[in-house]
Amino acid sequence: MTAAKVLSKYKSSINSDLSIVRSANQGVNSIIFNELVEISGINRNFLAEEVFDVSLKTMLRYQKEKKKLNPRNSEIALKLLNLLNKGMEIFGSMESFISWLNKPAFGLGKQIPLRLMNTNTGIDLIEQELIRIEFGALA
């Protein structure tokens, strides 16, 4: 599935912070994990263990059992989709955005943005940096 299709599938769930909270509290289908891996190319072990704080084996079991993610991981997944959408808009392609995510960012204290994705605040910081990039405020 293309990034555009995945993002449009979740559009109503990520169009505002309130939508993210509502959808997260209901839980999102664990298939979102595969969709995130597919459209972003982020290593699935890293995504499961470092971002969602569950083993890859557990995440795959959730998918097999068609379980929903808990509210915390649902929120992370939806915020990541929103972030990927914003990054694609600003960088023009998912590949360019993912490349940026893997390099130290000056505006993030020279941290590698990908390594900040394990918390909501980290995702928010990445989004704020993207907004600065979008408006040319790099310093």
C-alpha positions in Angstrom: 0.0 0.0 0.0 1.3 3.4 -0.9 2.0 6.1 1.7 -0.8 8.2 0.3 -3.3 5.4 0.7 -2.3 4.6 4.2 -2.4 8.2 5.2 -5.8 8.7 3.6 -7.1 5.6 5.4 -6.3 7.3 8.8 -7.0 10.9 7.7 -10.0 11.3 10.0 -8.0 9.9 13.0 -5.0 12.2 12.5 -6.6 15.5 11.4 -6.4 17.1 14.9 -5.0 16.4 18.3 -8.6 15.7 19.5 -9.1 13.1 16.8 -5.9 11.4 17.7 -7.0 11.3 21.4 -10.4 9.9 20.5 -9.1 7.3 18.1 -6.3 6.3 20.5 -8.7 5.8 23.4 -10.8 3.5 21.1 -7.6 1.6 20.1 -6.3 1.2 16.6 -5.9 -2.1 14.8 -2.4 -3.5 15.3 -2.1 -3.8 11.5 -1.1 -0.1 11.7 2.3 -1.4 12.7 2.9 -3.1 9.4 1.5 0.0 7.6 4.0 2.2 9.4 6.9 -0.1 8.5 5.8 -0.4 4.9 5.4 3.3 4.2 8.4 4.5 6.2 10.9 1.8 5.8 11.8 2.1 9.5 13.2 -1.1 10.8 10.4 -3.2 12.3 12.5 -4.4 15.3 13.4 -0.8 16.1 9.8 0.3 15.7 8.4 -2.5 17.9 11.0 -2.5 20.6 12.2 1.1 20.8 9.1 3.1 19.8 6.2 0.9 20.9 8.1 -0.8 23.8 6.9 -4.3 22.9 8.8 -7.2 21.4 8.4 -7.8 17.7 7.0 -11.2 18.5 4.3 -9.7 20.7 3.4 -7.1 17.9 3.1 -9.9 15.4 0.9 -11.9 17.8 -1.4 -8.9 18.2 -1.8 -8.8 14.4 -2.4 -12.5 14.1 -5.1 -12.2 16.9 -6.5 -9.0 15.2 -6.0 -7.1 18.5 -6.1 -3.4 18.9 -3.2 -1.5 20.3 -3.6 0.0 23.8 -4.3 3.7 24.0 -0.6 4.7 24.5 0.6 2.7 21.5 -2.4 3.8 19.4 -1.5 7.4 20.1 2.1 6.8 19.2 1.1 5.1 15.9 -1.4 7.9 15.0 1.1 10.6 15.9 3.8 8.8 13.8 1.4 8.7 10.8 0.7 12.4 11.3 4.5 13.1 11.5 5.2 11.0 8.4 2.5 13.0 6.5 4.0 16.3 7.6 7.5 15.1 6.8 6.5 14.0 3.3 4.8 17.4 2.7 7.9 19.3 3.7 10.6 17.1 2.2 8.7 16.1 -1.0 9.1 12.4 -0.5 9.1 9.7 2.2 12.7 8.8 1.3 14.0 12.3 1.8 12.1 12.6 5.1 13.4 9.2 6.4 16.9 10.3 5.4 16.5 13.4 7.5 15.1 11.4 10.4 18.3 9.4 10.5 20.8 12.3 10.7 21.6 14.6 13.7 19.3 17.6 13.6 20.8 20.9 14.8 17.4 22.2 16.1 17.0 19.1 18.2 20.3 19.5 20.0 22.1 17.4 17.3 20.0 14.4 18.3 18.9 11.9 15.7 15.2 12.5 15.3 14.4 8.8 14.8 15.7 8.2 18.3 13.2 10.6 19.8 10.2 8.8 18.5 9.8 6.7 21.6 7.9 9.4 23.5 5.0 11.7 22.7 7.2 14.7 23.6 9.9 13.4 21.3 7.4 13.2 18.4 6.2 16.7 19.3 9.7 18.0 19.2 10.3 16.5 15.7 7.1 18.0 14.5 8.1 21.4 15.9 11.4 21.1 14.1 9.6 20.3 10.8 7.5 23.4 11.2 10.7 25.5 11.7 12.1 23.9 8.5 8.9 24.5 6.7 9.0 28.2 7.5 12.7 28.6 7.1 13.5 29.2 10.8 16.5 26.8 11.1 18.4 28.6 13.8 
